[in-house]
Amino acid sequence: MLEEESPKNHDEQALSQNESSRREGFCHCIQIPIHWLRMLATEMHWSFVFGVVVVYGISQGMGGALARVSTEYYMKDVQKVQPSEAQIYSGITYIPWLVKPLWGLLTDVVPILGYRRRPYFVLAGFLGITSMLFLSLHKSLHLLFALLSLTAGSAGVAIADVTVDACVAQNSNTHPSLAADMQSLCALSASVGALLGFVISGVLVHLLGSKGVFGLLTIPAGLVFLVGIVLNEPHIPNFAYGQVIWLLANPEEEILGGTGEVLYLLPHNDWFVE
């Protein structure tokens, strides 16, 4: 009897060890990304990680997927627009993305109330909230105003995108060893958000309609607005706005220093000597 029970006990112990090792492996796979996010939050403040996840993952990734599908159904079912016309209008709403260098120049050169990033996140969130509410609550919206609202919502996403890009670039300069981790966080957030958005977009449009989905898109815009409130950013007092206006009005002029060297105004209100 003892000889028969010993192999059974042996097998049971082996099975229990395999199960425990599998559980440990599963827990280890979950703990790795959590520790990675904690490390990024510790090195560069949690508000930066929160901003990247919100802008790339929720606003641009999932929100962009929902907006794309809902806009197609909105143009077809509500505005009664032909597919050929809808493609033209879609190109018009993409215009804010074509002028992304302008938004980037403003965030680098023109701070608002002493901050370079936070006001632009607030502006992007405000544009997204108002435009999506206008589309979702208005019963018989004219095509022109619908197009303006869609363009304003696209501008909000584009402004948030270029502002968080500037945050990533700034942190890459201060933490060069974590530059690859930041790019991985951006790509991972955008990919997961877009995948989730396209998975649920059809179901949401079927259940809520295109205007109902526009109402849901106020949530990503509200989170972008929240990023502008909680983002950790140093304050810049007494910024010389007159110098920026003068340089924009006279781009061909050079400012000479006291010893005759050429001076250029840098984004952080410093002067570069050539």
N, C-alpha and C positions, 0 to 999 in steps of 0.2 A: 504493500500500500504506500509506504513512504517513497519507494522508487517511482511509483506512478504519479504521486502528487508533486514531486520535485520538478519534473519537466513542465507541468502545468503552471506551477508558481513561477518558473523561469520565464515562460511565455507571457504570463500576465505582467511580470515586472518589465519585460522588454516592451510590451505594448504601452504600459504607463509611461515609460521613459520616452518612447517615441511621441506620445501625445504631449507630454510636458515640453519636449524640445520643439515641437511644432508651435505650441502656444508661445514659447519664448521667442521663437523666430518671428511670429506674427507681431508680437508686442515690440520686438526690436525694429521691425520695418516701420511701425507707426511712430516709434520714438525718434528715429533718425530725422525725419523732416521737422518734427516738433523742436528738437534740439537745434537744428539748423536755423529755424525761424527765430528761436530765442537768441541765438548767437548774433543774428543780424539786428534784432531789436536792441540788444545790449550794446552793440558797437555803434549803431547809427540812430538810436532812439526808435521807440515803438511806433511813433506817429509816421515815420518815413515808411516803414514796412506796411502799416495800415493804408497809407496813401497809395503805394504801389499796387497792393491787392485790390483796393477799391477802384482805382482808375483803370488799370490794365485788365483786371479780372471781372469786376462787376459792371463798370460803366462801359468800357470799350469792348470787352469780350462778350459777356452775356447780354448787356444792354444793346450792343451793336447788332448781335444776332437777332434779338427780339425786334429791334427797330427795323431791320431789313425786311423781315418776313411780314410784320404788321403793316409797313408802308406799302408793300406790294398789294396786299388785300385791301388796304384803305383806298388806294388809288382806283382799284378795280371795282370794289363794291360800293363805296361811299361817294367818291367823286366821279365815278362812271367814265374813267379815262381809258383810252385805248393803250395797249401795251407799247406801241411805238412812242406815244406821247409820254407815257410814264417813264421811259428810259431817258428822255430829254429832261424831264423834271428831276429825275434822280441825279443826273449830271449837275444840275443847278445846285442841289442840296450838298454836293460834294465840294463846292467852291471854297468853303472855310478851310478844308484840308489842303487846298492848293496854296493858300497864303500862310501856311504854318511858319515859315521863316519870320513873318511879321509878328506873330504872337511870341515867338522865341526872342526876337529883338526887344519887344516891349518888356518881357519878364526879366531880361538881363539888364536893360538900360534904365527903365522907368519904374522905380518902386512906387507903391501907393501907400500913403500913411506910414512910410518907413519900412515896408515889407515888400520883398520882390516876388514871393510865391503865393503867400496866403490870400491876398486880394484877388488874384487871378483864379484860384480854385473857387473862391466864393462867387466870382462873376460867372464862371463856367457852371456851377451848380444852380445859380439863379436863372440863367438862360435855359437850362434843361428843365427845371421845375415849371417855369411859366409857360414855355412852349408846349410841353407835354400836357399840362393841365388845359391849356387853350384848345388843343386838338381833341382831348378826350371829353370835355364838357360841352363844347359847342355842338349844337344839333345839326345845323345846316351851314357849315362854314364854306365860304367862297374859296375857290381853288387857289386864288392869289394869296389869301391869308393863310391857307393851309400850307402852301409852298414856303411862305415866309417863316411859319412856325417850324416846319421841318428843317429849314436852313439854320434857324436860330438854335435848334436842338443839336444839329450837327456841329455848329460853331462851339457850343458848350463842350461837347466831347473833344473837339480838336484843341481847344484852349487847355483843357485839363490834361490832355495827352502831352502837349509840348511843355507844359509846366512841370509835370512829373518827370519828363525827360531831362529837364534842366536840373531837377533835384538829384536824379541819378548821376548825371555828369558831374555835378558839384561834389557829391559823396565819393565818386570814383577818384576825384583828385585828392580828396582828403584821406581816403582809405583805398589806396591802389591795390592792396592785397585782396580786397573783397570785391573788386570790379566784376570779376567773372560770376561771383555769387549773386550780385545785383542783377546782372543780365539774365541769369538763370531764373531768378525770382520773377522778373518781368515777363519772360517768355512762358514760364509755367503758368502764371496767373492768366495771361491772355489766352493760352491754349485751353486750359480747363474751363475758363469762363465762356469762351466761344462754343466749345463742345456742349456744355450744359445748356447754353442758350438755344442752340439749334435743335437740341433734343426736345426741349419743352416748348419751343415756339409754336409748333403746329397745334399742340394740345391747348395752349393758352388762347390762341386765336380762335380755335373752334369753340372753346367754352365762354370766353369773354368778348370775342370780337376784336377787330383791329383797334377800335377806340378804347376798349377796356385795357388792351395791352399798352397803349399809350399812357393810360393812367398808371399802370404799374411801373412804367419807365421813370416816373417821378421819384421812385425809391433810389435807383442808382444816382440820379442827379442830386437828391438830398444827401446821400453819402459823400458825394464830391464836395458839396457845401460844407459838410461836417469836417472834411479833411482840411479845408481852408481855415476852420476855427481851431482845430487841435494841433496843427502842424507846428513842430518845434523849429523856429527860425529866428535868428538874431535880428534885432531892430536896428535900423539905420537912421540915426537922427540927422536933421539938418542937411538933407540931400540937396545938391545944387541943381535944381530943375532948369534954371536959366542957362546953364552951360549946355545941357542936352538940347534945349530948344535952339540955341545959337548954332550948335554943331549940325543939327538937322537942317537949319535954314542955310547954312554955309558949309556944305560938305567938302567943297574944294579948298577951304581955307585951312591954314595951319596955325596953331597957337604956339608962339615962340616964348620960351622961358626967359628968365632974367639973364642967362649966359648965352642966349642965342640958339639953344637946342630946341628941337621940335618936340612938342608935347601932344599926346593923344589921351583922350578920356577913356578909361577902362570901366567895365560894368560895375565894379565895386567902388566907384567914386574916387579912384586913385588916378595918378597921372603916370603914363609910360613915357620915358625919355628916349629919344632916338638920337 
